[in-house]
Amino acid sequence: MTTNPSNPLPSSAARSAEARLSELKLELPPAPKPIGVYKPVVIVGNLAFASGHGPLRSDGTLITGCVGADLDLTAGKAASRQVGLARKGSVNSIMLFYARFRRCQ
């Protein structure tokens, strides 16, 4: 198993995650644009911290409502899944940005 310095996961794990998303026919929504001091992903050392993500669909619209009042349990689970996909999309976009740089020795 090999690792890439710009991607802390083994290359086979990164490929299998992308393959699994394709299998499930899931699309990553576009990463939100940083506004002011807000950054959707912050890199500290070899860790990526994602915050401030909501249930964003691939078309850029938000899923709104409260589970139990406006959304049933199935819709709530779908909204939760969209938050995870939004976070993954943001982390992927920042990793692609950092992949352009190489360490000079």
Residue frames as qw, qx, qy, qz and C-alpha x, y, z in Angstrom:
[[0.000, 0.890, 0.455, 0.000, 0.00, 0.00, 0.00],
 [0.446, 0.167, 0.001, 0.879, 1.44, 3.37, -1.00],
 [0.089, -0.830, -0.418, 0.357, 0.63, 6.79, 0.33],
 [0.373, 0.616, 0.184, 0.669, 0.81, 10.15, -1.36],
 [0.303, -0.159, -0.403, 0.849, 2.03, 13.08, 0.79],
 [0.242, -0.105, -0.108, -0.958, -0.85, 15.23, -0.50],
 [0.761, -0.246, -0.299, -0.521, -3.35, 12.48, 0.39],
 [0.279, -0.493, 0.731, -0.380, -2.88, 10.89, 3.81],
 [0.877, 0.038, 0.354, -0.322, -5.01, 7.87, 2.89],
 [0.476, -0.169, 0.770, 0.390, -3.43, 4.93, 1.10],
 [0.247, 0.254, -0.468, -0.810, -4.08, 5.32, -2.63],
 [0.228, -0.199, -0.921, -0.246, -6.21, 2.16, -2.67],
 [0.059, -0.518, -0.697, 0.492, -8.42, 3.56, 0.12],
 [0.156, 0.468, -0.030, -0.870, -8.93, 6.85, -1.76],
 [0.269, 0.105, -0.719, -0.632, -9.85, 4.96, -4.92],
 [0.186, -0.318, -0.929, 0.017, -12.24, 2.66, -3.08],
 [0.060, 0.521, 0.477, -0.706, -14.02, 5.64, -1.48],
 [0.272, 0.396, -0.286, -0.829, -14.52, 7.25, -4.88],
 [0.256, -0.010, -0.890, -0.378, -15.59, 3.92, -6.36],
 [0.064, -0.403, -0.849, 0.337, -18.14, 3.44, -3.55],
 [0.197, 0.504, 0.185, -0.820, -19.61, 6.89, -4.21],
 [0.321, 0.266, -0.591, -0.691, -19.97, 5.97, -7.88],
 [0.167, -0.149, -0.973, -0.046, -21.54, 2.62, -6.99],
 [0.001, 0.530, 0.697, -0.483, -24.15, 4.36, -4.84],
 [0.221, 0.625, 0.470, 0.583, -24.69, 6.97, -7.59],
 [0.320, -0.836, -0.273, 0.353, -23.91, 9.80, -5.14],
 [0.452, 0.659, 0.047, 0.599, -22.67, 13.17, -6.34],
 [0.454, -0.373, -0.317, 0.745, -20.55, 15.51, -4.28],
 [0.116, 0.944, 0.310, -0.008, -22.04, 19.00, -4.10],
 [0.459, 0.654, -0.153, 0.582, -19.81, 21.93, -5.02],
 [0.530, -0.270, -0.444, 0.670, -17.59, 23.15, -2.19],
 [0.075, -0.944, -0.314, 0.069, -18.85, 26.37, -0.59],
 [0.448, 0.632, -0.118, 0.622, -16.82, 29.47, -1.34],
 [0.476, -0.324, -0.442, 0.688, -14.89, 30.97, 1.59],
 [0.041, -0.835, -0.280, -0.473, -16.59, 34.20, 2.69],
 [0.301, -0.870, 0.224, -0.319, -14.68, 36.66, 4.87],
 [0.146, -0.585, 0.767, -0.217, -12.73, 34.78, 7.51],
 [0.864, -0.009, 0.392, -0.315, -14.86, 31.62, 7.11],
 [0.258, 0.456, -0.805, -0.280, -13.01, 28.65, 5.61],
 [0.893, -0.074, -0.136, -0.423, -14.93, 25.40, 5.02],
 [0.957, -0.073, -0.155, 0.234, -11.74, 23.34, 5.53],
 [0.110, -0.895, 0.416, -0.118, -8.62, 24.20, 7.52],
 [0.880, 0.185, -0.373, 0.228, -5.43, 22.14, 7.27],
 [0.371, -0.805, 0.413, -0.212, -3.35, 21.85, 10.45],
 [0.393, -0.428, 0.810, 0.082, -0.33, 19.61, 10.09],
 [0.109, 0.058, -0.899, -0.421, -1.60, 16.44, 8.44],
 [0.125, 0.470, 0.821, -0.299, -5.22, 16.90, 9.60],
 [0.093, -0.295, -0.410, -0.858, -8.12, 18.52, 7.75],
 [0.074, 0.386, 0.686, -0.612, -10.87, 20.14, 9.84],
 [0.082, -0.371, -0.593, -0.710, -14.20, 20.73, 8.07],
 [0.007, -0.434, -0.639, 0.635, -16.90, 22.92, 9.58],
 [0.251, 0.449, 0.082, -0.853, -19.96, 24.95, 8.73],
 [0.150, 0.021, -0.810, -0.567, -21.48, 22.51, 6.24],
 [0.578, 0.158, 0.395, -0.696, -25.20, 22.10, 5.77],
 [0.623, 0.243, 0.743, 0.024, -27.41, 19.72, 3.80],
 [0.231, 0.631, -0.307, -0.674, -26.41, 21.05, 0.39],
 [0.841, 0.354, 0.407, -0.048, -27.71, 19.25, -2.71],
 [0.622, 0.009, 0.454, 0.638, -25.63, 18.86, -5.88],
 [0.253, 0.708, 0.424, 0.505, -27.65, 21.65, -7.52],
 [0.239, 0.280, -0.246, 0.897, -26.62, 24.07, -4.75],
 [0.507, -0.545, -0.162, -0.648, -29.97, 24.19, -2.90],
 [0.066, -0.284, 0.783, -0.549, -30.35, 23.43, 0.80],
 [0.489, -0.394, -0.763, -0.150, -32.59, 20.84, 2.44],
 [0.138, -0.336, 0.358, -0.860, -34.52, 22.70, 5.14],
 [0.726, -0.385, -0.290, -0.491, -36.85, 21.70, 7.95],
 [0.339, -0.458, 0.701, -0.428, -36.92, 19.88, 11.27],
 [0.361, 0.007, -0.925, -0.118, -37.06, 16.09, 11.53],
 [0.073, -0.372, -0.837, 0.395, -40.42, 15.15, 12.99],
 [0.210, 0.636, 0.309, -0.676, -42.09, 18.43, 12.03],
 [0.444, 0.688, -0.219, -0.531, -41.18, 19.16, 8.40],
 [0.444, 0.455, -0.750, -0.182, -39.16, 16.06, 7.48],
 [0.951, -0.237, -0.030, -0.198, -39.83, 12.41, 8.17],
 [0.699, -0.540, 0.428, 0.195, -37.01, 10.16, 9.41],
 [0.783, 0.280, 0.394, 0.391, -36.04, 9.05, 5.88],
 [0.317, 0.870, 0.083, 0.367, -35.75, 12.67, 4.69],
 [0.411, -0.873, 0.258, -0.038, -33.73, 13.52, 7.83],
 [0.805, -0.243, 0.438, 0.317, -31.30, 10.70, 7.08],
 [0.633, 0.573, 0.298, 0.427, -31.00, 11.93, 3.48],
 [0.005, 0.970, -0.066, 0.234, -30.24, 15.45, 4.75],
 [0.632, -0.669, 0.374, 0.117, -27.59, 14.05, 7.09],
 [0.814, 0.125, 0.407, 0.394, -26.03, 12.13, 4.21],
 [0.415, 0.819, 0.153, 0.367, -25.90, 15.36, 2.18],
 [0.307, -0.919, 0.245, -0.036, -23.96, 17.07, 5.00],
 [0.759, -0.344, 0.478, 0.278, -21.39, 14.26, 4.85],
 [0.685, 0.462, 0.382, 0.414, -21.17, 14.56, 1.07],
 [0.120, 0.969, 0.013, 0.217, -20.75, 18.35, 1.33],
 [0.509, -0.766, 0.376, 0.113, -17.88, 17.87, 3.80],
 [0.787, -0.029, 0.500, 0.360, -16.25, 15.27, 1.55],
 [0.515, 0.743, 0.269, 0.331, -16.60, 17.61, -1.43],
 [0.107, -0.976, 0.162, -0.099, -14.91, 20.42, 0.48],
 [0.649, -0.545, 0.488, 0.207, -12.06, 18.20, 1.67],
 [0.768, 0.290, 0.449, 0.354, -11.59, 16.83, -1.86],
 [0.358, 0.888, 0.112, 0.267, -11.39, 20.35, -3.34],
 [0.274, -0.902, 0.332, -0.018, -8.80, 21.51, -0.80],
 [0.764, -0.280, 0.525, 0.251, -6.75, 18.33, -1.29],
 [0.681, 0.558, 0.328, 0.343, -6.73, 18.94, -5.06],
 [0.071, 0.979, -0.099, 0.162, -5.50, 22.47, -4.36],
 [0.476, -0.734, 0.482, 0.048, -2.65, 21.24, -2.16],
 [0.881, 0.086, 0.415, 0.211, -1.76, 18.42, -4.58],
 [0.534, 0.818, 0.015, 0.212, -0.39, 21.09, -6.93],
 [0.112, -0.880, 0.427, -0.177, 2.46, 21.85, -4.51],
 [0.898, 0.078, -0.361, 0.240, 5.56, 19.80, -3.96],
 [0.586, -0.783, 0.098, 0.184, 7.94, 19.96, -1.03],
 [0.523, 0.736, -0.343, 0.259, 11.36, 21.35, -1.88],
 [0.853, -0.460, -0.051, 0.241, 14.34, 19.93, -0.07]]
